[in-house]
Amino acid sequence: QDPPNRIIVPPRKGGGADPKTLTATDLMAEYYEQRASAGLIITEGVHTSVIGRGWHRVPELYTKRHAESWRAVTDRVHAAGGRIFCQLEHCGRHSHSSFRDGESGYEGDMKKGVAPSPIPRSSGSNKQHYTNLPEGTADIEVPRALTTQEVESIPDEYRNCAQLAKEAGFDGVEIHSSNGFLLDTFLQSSTNKRTDDYGGSKENRFRLIEKVLVACCDVFPSHRVGIRLSPNGAYNSMGSVDNHDAFLFYAQRIAEMNIGYLHLTNGIGPPHKEGPTLELDEIRAIYPGTIIVNSDYDAESAERVIVSGNADAVSFGRLFISNPDLPDRFATKGAELNDMAERPWWSTFENQLGSKGYTDYTRLAEPNV
């Protein structure tokens, strides 16, 4: 069934999970239900394992208990006429040992975040933010390099999550392979210095991502699986000199797999400066499937990129947070958009996510408060 519009809810960090069980909550269900008029909802990144954690109070999906909690979310979205994919996320080196505090089997170096190579990300403050620690921040750690055997177990991790997503009622899954999280660090030469079958050439660097996509397509039909890439993104100190040619190669390989869509974002902040920018029309030239684009679009620029043929749909992050009925507002001449709330719309240790600034935005038929 074709979606009613090309306006997409993209993944966004919320941190609204139950703080003890990291299961989905009624507040999260309300948030997604409010946005069911979108062509597609893609959930916040959902952690695929204990070692995949990397953000305070982000929900998880690798046990039956997690899946049961998400069923309330999908049921409410479907009852409201919506469609919803679950984004599967392994944070990789964007993590900290504190996320494994108290977890059996995670001691010493095994508590650290993981990556293809032991290369830490950088930041202006050299701090890891949004941890579970009372102070909220901690020094960035050098990640532990995954063994070849561990790398080869990751597709099964995603297959398990995809199966649980299916049992939870999701319509499909999106693979988070952007913004410096685990799979993105395998794709990029600046963060992948491996000498086994998962490093070196761009063919080898793509190997893990290909296996993850195949694993998810074993659970869902291929058209119910998407992937998110950020070839120009600098967030989490990403960017490589060969990104332009490498990501063209990745896009071509993904096109051959005939999956549901390619979701492209420039990430958070300006693009990296390590090499030439990969332009959208270059990707369109070799990717005939559905392309969703993201990064600071408004109604007018979204219309232009779709009319150009370079994209098939546009995802709106901040605009969809403050405007749960965004498709109606775009379709209504003269309709104004709600302002963003001053309160942060994600959880930190000191500032837990609640309804204010998350689910309390007015709709067109409601008076502004």
KOLLOKOL-220145 format. One line per 8 residues: for each residue x, z, y of N, C-alpha, C. Coordinates in steps of 0.001 Angstrom, whole numbers. Each point is the difference from the previous one (the first is absolute). Layout:
<kekols>
X:Z:Y:X:Z:Y:X:Z:Y ~ ... .
</kekols>
This chain:
<kekols>
839:0:-1194:-839:0:1194:879:0:1251 ~ -288:-922:926:798:-101:1213:-272:1202:904 ~ 1050:531:655:-205:1115:931:-787:-455:1220 ~ -664:916:689:-836:-366:1146:789:-383:1240 ~ 1271:341:51:819:-318:1165:1470:47:-387 ~ 854:-334:949:1452:-44:-236:696:1161:704 ~ -718:1070:191:495:1185:713:304:1089:-1033 ~ 1272:376:-116:470:830:-1102:433:1378:505 .
-342:1041:-765:548:1340:244:1333:91:-742 ~ 1124:146:712:1297:59:-670:344:1415:-457 ~ 1019:141:-816:474:1341:-363:501:734:1236 ~ -216:1300:37:528:820:1087:196:1407:-522 ~ 1055:640:452:252:1367:-423:-1052:918:596 ~ -604:828:-838:-973:964:467:396:1420:-363 ~ 303:200:-1269:341:1349:-430:-1218:897:-66 ~ -1113:-548:-495:-1215:790:-91:-288:532:-1385 .
952:-112:-917:-220:447:-1371:-89:1519:-82 ~ -602:464:-1078:-22:1442:-253:1441:497:-54 ~ 356:1021:774:1403:410:87:578:561:-1296 ~ -859:469:-901:499:574:-1259:49:-1033:-1120 ~ -1026:-847:-103:-85:-934:-1118:363:-1431:368 ~ 91:-291:1294:277:-1340:516:-1008:-1025:-536 ~ -1235:461:-162:-1120:-856:-390:-747:-452:1250 ~ -802:-1059:-154:-812:-495:1106:-1091:1015:346 .
-408:24:1255:-945:999:499:-1259:-654:558 ~ -1004:828:256:-1239:-503:621:265:-577:1380 ~ 944:589:726:327:-507:1332:544:-1428:-95 ~ 849:-239:-978:532:-1349:-212:-1118:-968:-381 ~ -903:448:-864:-1122:-849:-408:-847:-383:1207 ~ -220:965:896:-772:-281:1205:709:-1036:869 ~ 1311:146:153:772:-931:822:-139:-1429:-518 ~ 196:-200:-1288:-64:-1351:-552:-1431:-545:-7 .
-964:846:-290:-1394:-428:25:-386:-511:1382 ~ 479:652:1048:-325:-416:1363:482:-1416:305 ~ 989:-470:-715:619:-1291:286:-354:-1058:-1052 ~ -1110:219:-708:-389:-879:-1099:-433:-1387:453 ~ -220:-204:1299:-391:-1334:475:1188:-944:80 ~ 1202:468:-234:1192:-855:14:-69:-1006:-1147 ~ 711:-1104:166:96:-958:-1093:648:614:-1225 ~ 951:899:224:673:732:-1071:613:1251:588 .
-105:1102:-721:722:1227:331:1191:112:-946 ~ 1164:267:556:1186:324:-798:353:1441:330 ~ 38:860:-996:221:1419:257:1396:271:540 ~ 149:1207:503:1344:502:295:855:-105:-1255 ~ 1314:-93:159:879:-34:-1152:-194:1244:-849 ~ -182:-205:-1300:-267:1085:-937:1215:155:-909 ~ 548:1199:-62:1233:222:-754:-202:-250:-1493 ~ 959:-694:-579:-88:-417:-1397:591:1000:-979 .
707:1017:502:657:979:-868:530:1146:851 ~ 483:1037:-665:613:1125:714:1236:-472:754 ~ 823:-806:-644:1219:-466:659:-315:-1016:1088 ~ -1208:-561:-23:-393:-970:1015:-530:614:1280 ~ -119:1330:45:-515:666:1200:953:-167:1183 ~ -592:53:1211:861:-88:1174:-709:271:1306 ~ -1223:516:-78:-755:251:1234:-957:1154:-248 ~ -135:857:1011:-798:1218:-130:-1469:-302:-293 .
-531:606:-1039:-1419:-53:-383:-526:-1419:-228 ~ 852:-884:-456:-464:-1326:-400:-608:114:-1398 ~ -1152:-623:-234:-636:95:-1318:803:-724:-1076 ~ -313:345:-1250:728:-566:-1130:-977:-651:-981 ~ 570:-802:-919:-839:-653:-1003:831:-305:-1237 ~ 312:1048:-763:687:-231:-1270:-519:905:-1118 ~ -1094:736:280:-642:812:-1030:-1510:-256:24 ~ -654:380:-1083:-1461:-140:-69:-671:808:1108 .
561:1157:303:-590:830:1052:30:-724:1338 ~ 1120:-651:286:71:-786:1232:-1074:-1083:6 ~ -126:-722:-1112:-960:-1103:-79:-1432:488:209 ~ -323:1126:-588:-1355:540:148:-311:305:1461 ~ 994:483:741:-245:309:1413:-219:-1265:809 ~ 674:-1091:-349:-155:-1253:727:-1339:-673:-290 ~ -626:341:-1129:-1288:-600:-332:-1037:285:1091 ~ 54:1177:601:-941:329:1077:206:-915:1205 .
1249:-400:237:302:-904:1110:-556:-1392:-282 ~ 326:-540:-1155:-432:-1367:-303:-1517:-95:-118 ~ -621:1020:-555:-1463:-21:-116:-659:-74:1371 ~ 510:773:947:-599:10:1334:237:-1328:723 ~ 1179:-566:-161:291:-1293:628:-894:-1086:-591 ~ -123:-15:-1321:-834:-1025:-643:-1478:173:357 ~ -447:1249:71:-1402:239:366:-295:-497:1412 ~ 1035:-9:848:-155:-492:1373:256:-1502:102 .
207:-660:-1133:177:-1449:-9:1423:-471:160 ~ 977:902:-158:1390:-353:257:792:-368:-1237 ~ 1234:-411:236:973:-356:-1016:1272:773:291 ~ 670:542:-1014:1139:870:249:1094:-174:-1047 ~ 1216:-255:486:1202:-56:-833:808:1286:234 ~ 739:396:-1006:888:1161:112:1431:-484:178 ~ 671:467:1052:1413:-357:160:867:975:-799 ~ 830:-537:-876:885:799:-840:1372:69:661 .
480:1219:180:1184:230:836:992:923:-695 ~ 1238:-456:-72:1132:842:-408:929:65:1199 ~ 204:1196:543:728:123:1269:1496:-226:-130 ~ 554:113:-1214:1421:-248:-169:852:949:811 ~ 917:-559:799:923:843:771:-676:647:1201 ~ -1203:-470:361:-769:648:1070:-678:1232:-607 ~ 808:954:-371:-481:1195:-685:972:1133:266 ~ -268:1128:-638:852:1169:175:-178:903:-1208 .
1042:744:-317:-48:888:-1169:-1170:969:44 ~ -410:400:1192:-1059:998:130:-1322:-469:-608 ~ -186:-1304:-151:-1240:-491:-610:-58:306:-1500 ~ 1129:388:-572:25:357:-1420:171:1505:-210 ~ -68:796:1056:127:1454:-153:-1042:516:-985 ~ 472:755:-978:-907:606:-962:-453:-919:-1117 ~ 441:-1249:5:-405:-943:-1042:972:74:-1182 ~ -526:199:-1188:815:104:-1202:760:-1300:-260 .
1277:114:-329:813:-1163:-307:696:-609:1193 ~ -204:588:1173:635:-525:1211:881:1073:619 ~ 1263:0:-446:971:943:535:1245:-773:434 ~ 765:597:913:1234:-627:455:-236:-1388:575 ~ 846:-967:-388:-126:-1359:515:-1299:-674:-420 ~ -619:495:-1081:-1244:-616:-462:-1154:245:976 ~ 191:907:939:-1029:251:1010:47:-1033:1131 ~ 1120:-660:147:183:-911:1126:-877:-1255:-134 .
-274:-623:1138:-635:-1298:-33:907:-1004:-681 ~ -570:-1112:-444:763:-979:-766:-1:-1347:700 ~ 968:-826:-395:176:-1304:633:805:-886:-934 ~ 77:-1296:307:859:-854:-820:1469:393:85 ~ 404:499:1179:1394:391:245:12:1269:847 ~ 1086:782:-66:54:1277:732:302:-192:1487 ~ -890:-678:692:158:-294:1424:-1128:690:752 ~ 294:975:838:-1071:690:732:-529:-859:1137 .
-1249:189:322:-534:-654:1180:496:765:1229 ~ -88:-609:1155:405:669:1236:-1218:149:901 ~ 109:901:947:-1025:148:1026:676:571:1229 ~ -678:-88:1122:589:503:1234:336:1473:-68 ~ -817:767:-716:214:1445:-92:741:408:-1261 ~ 221:-978:-910:584:286:-1310:-830:1029:-770 ~ -1305:-22:220:-892:956:-640:-1070:-702:-838 ~ -373:654:-1087:-1156:-403:-793:-1211:736:552 .
-1017:-733:418:-1194:610:585:-1125:78:-1029 ~ -1023:777:322:-1227:109:-808:282:493:-1416 ~ 902:968:-110:277:618:-1295:-997:1123:-256 ~ 160:664:-1133:-837:1158:-322:596:1302:508 ~ 1107:-90:698:670:1204:493:-701:546:1235 ~ 11:1332:200:-651:585:1174:501:-574:1318 ~ 1279:-318:56:539:-571:1235:-334:-1482:138 ~ -521:-619:-1064:-463:-1378:66:1083:-1046:-172 .
1217:281:457:1085:-965:-84:1159:569:-810 ~ 827:-912:-476:1199:387:-755:1036:-1105:174 ~ 1247:325:-285:1043:-1010:83:-252:-1105:-1022 ~ 254:-1229:392:-123:-1126:-929:1037:148:-1106 ~ -437:-224:-1235:887:134:-1157:475:-1368:-478 ~ 1136:4:-682:464:-1209:-683:-821:-134:-1279 ~ -695:-1127:-195:-835:-127:-1188:827:-154:-1269 ~ -622:328:-1100:627:-191:-1303:-278:-1430:-480 .
1059:-685:-436:-178:-1358:-510:-660:53:-1375 ~ -1042:-775:-168:-692:-72:-1281:881:-649:-1062 ~ -57:524:-1217:675:-654:-1115:-791:-1256:-382 ~ 636:-895:-733:-693:-1202:-444:-1221:363:-842 ~ 147:1006:-855:-1127:427:-836:-1150:510:866 ~ 311:739:1055:-1050:489:898:-682:-1151:723 ~ 777:-972:458:-590:-1159:676:-974:-703:-938 ~ 380:-140:-1240:-837:-731:-949:-1256:760:-400 .
-72:1282:363:-1217:773:-271:-1010:-90:1151 ~ 427:-495:1155:-866:-7:1183:-1222:-899:-171 ~ 102:-1188:-589:-1219:-790:-202:-1080:740:-795 ~ 405:792:-987:-980:786:-752:-654:1067:882 ~ 764:527:949:-551:971:951:-1122:-650:816 ~ 253:-1217:458:-1021:-711:773:-1173:-425:-883 ~ 300:-375:-1248:-1093:-373:-913:-934:1187:-215 ~ 556:1178:-182:-807:1210:-161:-871:238:1227 .
581:-141:1177:-760:216:1230:-1102:-1045:157 ~ 314:-1247:-331:-1006:-1047:97:-1157:273:-955 ~ 309:464:-1206:-1053:310:-959:-883:1136:513 ~ 632:1017:570:-773:1107:566:-812:-451:1208 ~ 559:-916:796:-753:-542:1133:-1248:-732:-492 ~ 146:-730:-1082:-1147:-701:-579:-1054:989:-477 ~ 450:1062:-679:-926:1022:-478:-669:736:1160 ~ 697:100:1125:-547:675:1176:-979:-876:766 .
-144:-1259:-397:-976:-876:644:544:-913:1074 ~ 1315:-37:175:567:-904:1004:-204:-1453:-422 ~ -134:-863:987:-197:-1426:-256:1316:-721:-269 ~ 1102:628:316:1311:-589:-216:1070:918:545 ~ 1250:-478:-11:1118:796:503:902:-858:875 ~ 642:658:956:1047:-633:801:1303:711:-294 ~ 1075:-762:-198:1325:551:-247:725:150:1338 ~ 401:1231:302:731:274:1240:1468:-362:-218 .
417:-1113:606:1393:-439:-105:519:-329:1393 ~ -229:941:931:387:-231:1391:537:1286:616 ~ 455:-115:1248:344:1154:849:1033:945:-602 ~ 886:-525:-845:1106:808:-485:-336:953:-1119 ~ -1161:-172:-627:-329:814:-1162:660:-636:-1225 ~ -186:592:-1181:855:-331:-1139:116:-1492:-270 ~ -1115:-691:-179:83:-1407:-407:644:-861:1074 ~ -234:318:1264:642:-733:1093:1513:161:-52 .
471:1190:-357:1452:212:-60:635:-760:-1150 ~ -774:-333:-1025:525:-875:-1055:106:-1436:497 ~ -927:-436:836:-5:-1385:473:1132:-301:966 ~ 451:992:754:911:-270:1106:1456:277:-355 ~ 864:-931:400:1423:92:-351:700:1160:690 ~ -533:458:1131:643:1110:705:-180:1327:-720 ~ -1005:103:-845:-284:1258:-697:167:-114:-1511 ~ 180:-1196:-505:159:-209:-1437:1398:-534:-279 .
877:876:-491:1377:-370:-325:247:87:-1503 ~ -1056:-102:-781:113:139:-1443:781:-1168:-605 ~ 590:258:-1171:746:-1047:-708:-638:-327:-1349 ~ -1182:571:-270:-694:-315:-1245:-1008:-1129:240 ~ -986:-148:-867:-959:-1092:112:-970:158:1169 ~ 94:1104:736:-943:268:1093:673:-13:1369 ~ 1201:-544:70:704:-76:1274:853:-1246:84 ~ 544:-248:1197:855:-1168:187:-778:-1164:574 .
-342:-972:-824:-701:-1198:463:-1440:334:387 ~ -603:-867:790:-1398:227:369:-908:-86:-1218 ~ 378:-812:-999:-760:-49:-1242:-1:1358:-697 ~ 1142:641:-49:92:1323:-618:-722:1057:828 ~ 108:-83:1319:-641:1000:850:-1525:-88:-85 ~ -510:-1184:-338:-1448:-181:-138:-504:439:-1377 ~ 894:197:-939:-389:222:-1396:-939:1191:-168 ~ 309:1129:633:-844:1188:-148:-1384:-243:590 .
-55:-595:1173:-1290:-235:646:-841:-938:-856 ~ 609:-1017:-575:-731:-908:-878:-582:749:-1193 ~ 787:886:-591:-483:754:-1161:-1125:961:397 ~ 81:563:1182:-1071:877:471:-1284:-800:190 ~ 96:-1178:586:-1180:-834:182:-601:-409:-1346 ~ 844:-377:-947:-489:-361:-1330:-717:1181:-643 ~ 573:1203:153:-614:1197:-583:-1384:241:572 ~ -154:-167:1304:-1313:219:629:-980:-1100:-371 .
507:-1218:-193:-866:-1105:-415:-400:119:-1471 ~ 670:864:-750:-448:306:-1356:-1279:835:17 ~ -232:693:1128:-1148:904:126:-1140:-677:754 ~ 299:-556:1148:-978:-715:821:247:-1504:-119 ~ -1026:-823:170:245:-1438:134:954:-242:1169 ~ 798:-1036:-85:1034:-204:1017:-573:-90:1408 ~ -1232:-511:145:-572:-118:1338:-450:1345:563 ~ 105:1054:-808:-316:1359:468:1278:808:254 .
1128:-684:106:1288:647:272:611:-639:1240 ~ 429:821:952:672:-482:1195:1341:692:166 ~ 791:-473:946:1299:629:285:243:-30:1498 ~ 645:1046:490:324:73:1431:1514:-70:187 ~ 429:-904:874:1416:-204:319:208:119:1503 ~ 1227:377:384:354:62:1427:1363:-658:205 ~ 74:-1319:-74:1297:-691:64:749:191:1306 ~ -724:308:1085:660:171:1300:76:1457:443 .
-487:907:-817:-108:1396:406:1332:734:47 ~ 108:922:965:1202:819:140:-253:1457:-365 ~ -1273:380:-195:-343:1401:-289:747:485:-1230 ~ 444:1255:44:811:593:-1071:1359:-674:-111 ~ 521:-464:1124:1313:-654:119:138:-1178:-966 ~ -1047:-834:-19:26:-1193:-846:377:-1235:809 ~ 248:-1070:-724:432:-1265:585:1319:-431:-616 ~ 74:-1249:-457:1204:-519:-650:313:-1385:545 .
1262:-374:-29:414:-1272:593:-642:-1187:-705 ~ -343:146:-1276:-546:-1117:-763:-1511:94:-192 ~ -677:856:782:-1439:181:-192:-787:-1297:154 ~ 379:-837:952:-761:-1214:255:-123:-837:-1270 ~ 1115:-348:-596:-26:-846:-1184:-506:769:-1220 ~ 361:1277:-91:-411:790:-1167:-1513:152:-55 ~ -629:317:1126:-1446:220:-22:-782:-1306:-131 ~ 570:-1107:423:-625:-1285:-312:-2:-225:-1506 .
1108:351:-639:79:-110:-1455:-1016:933:-667 ~ -94:1247:491:-949:944:-592:-1443:-496:161 ~ -314:-524:1179:-1355:-489:241:-339:-1157:-944 ~ 974:-858:-247:-236:-1121:-904:-225:495:-1426 ~ 785:981:-421:-165:557:-1347:-1353:702:-135 ~ -402:710:1041:-1296:680:-29:-1132:-1028:-47 ~ 156:-1099:738:-1020:-1057:-17:-194:-539:-1414 ~ 1082:-113:-745:-73:-521:-1370:-762:943:-928 .
-103:1282:385:-692:975:-833:-1508:4:255 ~ -439:-712:1044:-1435:-178:272:-729:1335:136 ~ 590:914:767:-665:1277:223:-1010:-121:1137 ~ -690:1098:282:-1100:-43:960:402:-293:1419 ~ 1078:615:461:411:-231:1386:1407:518:251 ~ 571:-506:1075:1273:461:547:-300:631:1353 ~ 307:1281:140:-284:758:1218:1323:165:748 ~ 104:-573:1177:1246:-18:765:-105:883:1230 .
1011:830:197:55:839:1195:1404:-22:563 ~ 84:105:1317:1308:137:632:478:1435:-20 ~ -804:868:-614:405:1393:-92:-299:755:1270 ~ 641:1139:153:-221:881:1142:1131:-216:994 ~ -335:-385:1220:1025:-229:1009:486:-1439:1 ~ 1054:-283:773:492:-1375:130:646:-483:-1296 ~ 143:-1333:-175:616:-536:-1219:1489:314:-64 ~ 550:-77:-1204:1437:243:-160:785:-1143:647 .
1276:251:247:843:-975:685:1183:-427:-867 ~ -144:185:-1321:1098:-319:-908:118:-1491:-289 ~ -1094:-732:234:3:-1424:-285:-1174:-663:687 ~ -201:-1298:-224:-1096:-708:669:-1364:505:-451 ~ -952:-40:918:-1369:403:-301:-656:-1019:-910 ~ -723:473:-997:-764:-880:-876:-1375:-208:619 ~ -288:-1219:409:-1251:-290:700:-1138:-222:-984 ~ -1201:297:465:-1174:-82:-851:-249:-1430:-495 .
219:-983:858:-249:-1377:-437:973:-447:-1083 ~ 1185:608:-51:945:-310:-1061:-505:513:-1349 ~ -608:1187:26:-566:540:-1237:-1208:-816:-428 ~ -862:-343:950:-1175:-800:-334:395:-1328:-636 ~ 1101:-571:406:420:-1295:-527:280:41:-1494 ~ 343:1186:-527:318:81:-1427:-937:946:-748 ~ -950:621:727:-937:920:-636:-1427:-490:238 ~ -625:-643:-996:-1338:-564:195:-1135:1007:-189 .
303:1177:-523:-1033:984:-276:-438:760:1237 ~ -776:1061:-228:-532:798:1109:1104:827:648 ~ 102:-99:1321:952:792:785:-785:904:948 ~ 297:1291:-74:-520:981:955:1165:386:906 ~ -239:45:1314:1063:375:923:-374:1292:721 ~ 1032:708:447:-187:1290:653:1104:207:1018 ~ -317:663:1061:916:483:1041:-530:-354:1380 ~ -710:960:601:-384:-60:1408:-903:-1186:355 .
-822:-447:-916:-975:-1046:321:-1216:609:696 ~ -609:-795:898:-1317:329:534:-938:-1132:-408 ~ -1244:30:464:-973:-1001:-438:451:-1416:347 ~ 543:-179:1196:367:-1343:451:1210:-536:-767 ~ 1038:805:-132:1189:-479:-712:-275:-182:-1486 ~ -897:825:-558:-386:-165:-1402:-725:-1320:-207 ~ -901:-316:934:-730:-1268:-99:968:-1176:66 ~ 991:100:869:955:-1098:152:808:-226:-1273 .
467:1089:-623:854:-177:-1178:-802:-529:-1177 ~ -1276:348:-89:-833:-538:-1083:-313:-1470:248 ~ -337:-352:1237:-280:-1399:342:1229:-875:-232 ~ 1188:554:224:1231:-761:-200:225:-369:-1465 ~ -648:744:-902:183:-238:-1427:1151:770:-609 ~ 732:748:823:1148:743:-518:-388:1310:-677 ~ -1233:441:202:-489:1218:-655:-1471:-185:-333 ~ -436:743:-1003:-1392:-73:-436:-802:1225:405 .
676:1087:311:-661:1238:401:1006:841:777 ~ -518:969:750:850:869:826:-387:1444:-254 ~ 1010:863:-170:-271:1432:-147:314:715:1307 ~ -863:958:344:84:713:1275:148:1495:-289 ~ 1163:555:313:238:1405:-291:-621:943:1003 ~ 612:122:1163:-470:966:1000:-1425:-302:459 ~ -337:-1284:147:-1349:-333:453:-1053:451:-1003 ~ 319:-48:-1285:-975:415:-999:-86:1520:-113 .
1036:705:399:-74:1461:-12:-1042:460:1015 ~ 67:-541:1199:-882:463:1079:-1336:-729:49 ~ -131:-1081:-770:-1236:-784:9:-436:-280:-1437 ~ -704:926:-621:-396:-205:-1401:-888:-1220:-203 ~ -690:-423:1049:-857:-1187:-68:658:-1191:699 ~ 1300:-163:-171:746:-1028:713:-586:-1409:-171 ~ -428:-421:-1192:-595:-1342:-103:-1219:-174:906 ~ -841:1008:95:-1173:-84:880:420:-102:1460 .
1011:734:374:462:-32:1398:596:-1369:344 ~ 761:-577:-932:546:-1334:241:-1111:-1035:107 ~ -1078:196:-757:-1093:-983:-23:-988:171:1140 ~ 86:1133:713:-965:293:1064:621:-290:1362 ~ -543:-954:697:541:-397:1301:-44:1176:972 ~ 1133:262:618:81:1063:993:189:1389:-568 ~ 55:124:-1332:176:1331:-604:1390:537:307 ~ 72:1234:447:1284:638:284:510:713:-1244 .
1300:207:-25:622:722:-1109:217:1448:390 ~ -122:885:-980:306:1413:235:1480:181:280 ~ 315:971:839:1394:369:215:511:804:-1188 ~ 1298:-83:-229:603:827:-1041:-36:1465:420 ~ -227:881:-969:32:1433:290:1425:430:302 ~ 113:1067:790:1333:515:314:618:678:-1221 ~ -839:555:-855:510:717:-1170:648:-977:-984 ~ 1163:344:-563:583:-868:-1030:-969:-191:-1155 .
-23:-1217:-557:-937:-312:-1055:692:-5:-1364 ~ 957:907:-147:633:233:-1301:351:1471:-82 ~ 268:470:-1212:298:1416:-185:1487:284:154 ~ 289:1110:624:1325:601:-49:-189:1427:-476 ~ 1093:684:-274:-134:1365:-497:-714:873:1028 ~ 298:-252:1283:-581:830:1050:-1379:-476:426 ~ -335:-1241:-276:-1210:-604:558:-738:-748:-1106 ~ -816:700:-761:-672:-587:-1142:-1145:-915:439 .
-124:-1105:-711:-1035:-972:323:-1384:602:-194 ~ -871:-209:995:-1392:422:-80:-888:-1108:500 ~ -1266:296:221:-936:-1036:419:286:-516:1408 ~ 522:866:873:238:-406:1387:1100:-1069:51 ~ -335:-1120:618:960:-1089:98:157:-791:-1281 ~ -870:269:-984:95:-670:-1303:-1354:-584:-414 ~ -1032:828:6:-1325:-487:-403:-1063:219:1078 ~ 392:421:1201:-997:343:1016:-167:-1058:1091 .
478:-1221:-232:-169:-1052:989:-1432:-535:-26 ~ -526:-322:1171:-1380:-488:94:-92:-1468:-386 ~ -1201:-391:-411:-317:-1386:-312:-761:-603:1191 ~ -229:-1290:-41:-654:-680:1126:-1359:607:333 ~ -749:391:-1008:-1357:514:234:-19:1456:413 ~ 1178:622:30:76:1418:315:522:186:1426 ~ -419:1054:683:539:270:1335:1432:510:-106 ~ 844:-390:930:1350:548:30:-35:1451:443 .
709:833:-727:19:1431:285:1267:345:756 .
</kekols>
